[in-house]
């Protein structure tokens, strides 16, 4: 059985003080859940990663980065390597988040390099996939998700791909207040699992966790998670409030 997974992406929010206060509240509130019943992770901005990791050292809440660079070192001003993230204690890393793709301009090929580098360096990547509103309206959701998956996982063998968590994020539902219905979420999650089965095998497809992201709230988490192929949530704005994120964590295991 796949363990539920609740991950919080803080994006470009918080400061050192508010970030430490937030995770301190999370660690206290989720002490009887995180680790055993549900995987919990937070992804703060780069500059606060070490402070957050130190604040969580006695908890079961993991920490991930929001991005990385695929080269190990060198003249890449402003970039952060896998080794640097591992050095301070990161466990996860987001790869290919829609804002990286559609705001920053990352390509599928670049995302694949980052996923591969993360795995080779000992991080667990969360590969984000999902369609724009116009792509959903044009009934291209499966086409877009297929491209993101096939190109994002290119070159990964059976052993390495098991390090990956997939996050389905319909771009039209991120930060808009719109949420895919449970039926829409399940439909795409099942499509992803079937695609993974074709790309690899049924065992791998059944073991990999697939998260839903897009205006996730405490009030809709349980309904989303009731779907057989929705294994967790990737949370944006609601992960910035301890009460909301704790509500989501608790709802994910009910």
N, C-alpha and C positions, 0 to 999 in steps of 0.2 A: 504494500500500500504506500502511495506517495504521501510524504509528510507535507502538510500545508506550509506555505511560504508567504510571509508578509514582508515586503521590502519598501522602504521609504526613500524616495528621491527628493532631496531638499533643493535641488537646482541651485540658483544663485540667490540663496536666502540664508538668514541667520547671521550672527556674529559669534565670537568665541563664547561669550557669556551666555547668550540665549541658547546656543547649541548644547553646551554642557548642561545647562538647566533642563533642557528638553530630554536628553538621553538619561539624565539622572532620574527623572520622573518615569521614563519608559522602563528603565531597569528595575525600579521599585514596583511599578504597576504590573509588569509582565514576569516577575520573578518566578511565579509558579507555572508559567506556560512556556516561555522562550527556551528553546533547546530541546526539550523533551516532547512537547506536543506540537510545536510549530517552529519553523525556522524564521527568525526575525533578523532583519538587517537594515541598516541606515546608510545612506550615501550622501555625506556632507560635501561641501565645497573643499577643494584640495587643501586650502590654507588652514582648515580646521580639523583635518583628518586626525592628526596626531593627538590633539587635545581631546577629541571625541573618543579615540581608542583608549587613551589613558583613563578617561572617565568611566569607561565600560569594562575595565580590566577584570572586574569580579563578577561580570554578568555573562549570560549566554546570548547576548545580542551581538551579532557580527557587524563589521563595518566594511563598506565597499566604496570604491571611487566612482565618480560619474563618467570617467573617461580615462584613456591612457594613450601612449604613443607606442608604435610597434617596434621601434628601434631600441636596442639595449642601452645605448649611450651615444654621445657625440654632439655635434653642433646643431642642435634642434631647439633653438631658443623658445622658451615658454612651454615646452612639452615635459611630460612626466612619464618615466619608464615603469615597466612592471617591477623591476628590481627595487626601485624607490618605494613603490607602494607596498611591496612585500616587506621591505626593511622596517617600515613603521607599523606593520601589523594588519594590513588590509587582507580581507578574505575574498571579496567579490569585486567585480567591476562591471558597470554598465557598458555595453557596446552597441553602437548604432541607434541610440535613442532618437526619436523623431526630430527633436530639436537640433541634434547634431547633424542629422540628414538634411532637414529642410531649412534650417536657419543658418547653420555653419557650412553646409554643402558637402558633407561626407558622402562618398560613393560606396556602393556595395563592396567593391574591391578593397577599399580602405578599411571598412568595417571588418571584413574577413581577415585582414592582416592583424587587426587589433585582437580579434577573438583568438586567433592562432597564437599570437604573442602572449596573451594572458594565460592560456592553457600551458604553453611551453615554459612559462615563468612561474607557474604554480598558483595562479589566481583562477577563480571560478567566474567565467563570464556570464552575464545575463544579456542575451542577444535580443534586442528589441525589433519587432516587425510590425507592420500595420499600414493601412491605406489612408489616403487623403479623402476628404468628403467627396470631391468630384470623381475619385476612383470608385468609391462606394456607390455613388449614383449611377456610374457607368457600368456597374456590375463587374468591376475588375479586382475586387477584393482578393479572390483566390489567386489571380495572376500576380498581384503585387506580393502577397505573402509567399507564394512559391519562389519568386525571384529573390526576395530577402533571405529566405531559408537556404535555397540551393547555393546562392553566392556567398552568403554569410558563413555557411558551414563547409565550404569547398576545401577539400584537402584533409579534412578531419577523419581519421579512422574510427572504428567502433569504440575503442578505448577512450580516445580523446573527446569524442562528442558527448560522452556521458558526463563530462565536467560542465556542460553547458545547461543553463536554464533558459527557456524561451519566454519572452514576454510579448504577448499580443496587445498592442496599443493602437486602436483605431485613432488616427490623428485628429479626426473631427470630434473626438470625445475628450481630448486632453485639455484641461483648464477651461473648458467651455460650459461646464455644467451639464452637458449632454453625456449620457452613458449608454453604451450598447445594452439592449435588453438582455436578460439572461439567455434567451433563445438565440439571439445574434452572437453572443459570446461563445456559447456552447457550439454553435454551428462552425465557427472559425477554429475554435480549439480542437474540435474533432477533425476538421480538415487538416490542421497542422499535424495532429498525431498520426493520421493516415498517411500523410506525406512523409513523415519521419520513418514510418514503417516501410515505405517504398524505397526511400533513400538508404536506409540501414536494414533494420529488421523489426519484427513485432516486439521482441524483448526490449530493445533499446527504446522504441516508441512508448512502450508501457511504463518504462522507468523514468523517462525524462519529465521534469515538471514544466508545466506551461502556465504562466501567470497572466492575469488580465490587468490592464492598466487603462485608465481614462475616467476621471471624475469619480474615483472610488470613495465611498463614504461609509461610516458605520452603519447607516441605514440600508445600504444596498449590498454589503459584503456577503452576508449569509445567503442571500438569494443567488448571487453570482456563484458563490462557492458550492451551492447545492448541485451544480452541474457536474456530471461525472468526469469531465475533462478539464475543468478549471481547478487548478491546484494551488492557486494563491493569487495575490494581488501585488501590483507595483503601484505605489501610492505617491501622488504628488503633493498638492496643497494640504490635504488632510494629515499628512505625516509631519507637518510642522506644528501641530497642536497635540500635546501629549494625550489629552482626553479623547480626541478623535482617533488617533492612531492606536491607542490602547483598545478602544471600542472595535476597531477593525481587526486587531490581533485576536481579540476574544471571539469575535464573530466568525473568524476563519476556522475555528476549531469546534464550533457548535454543530 
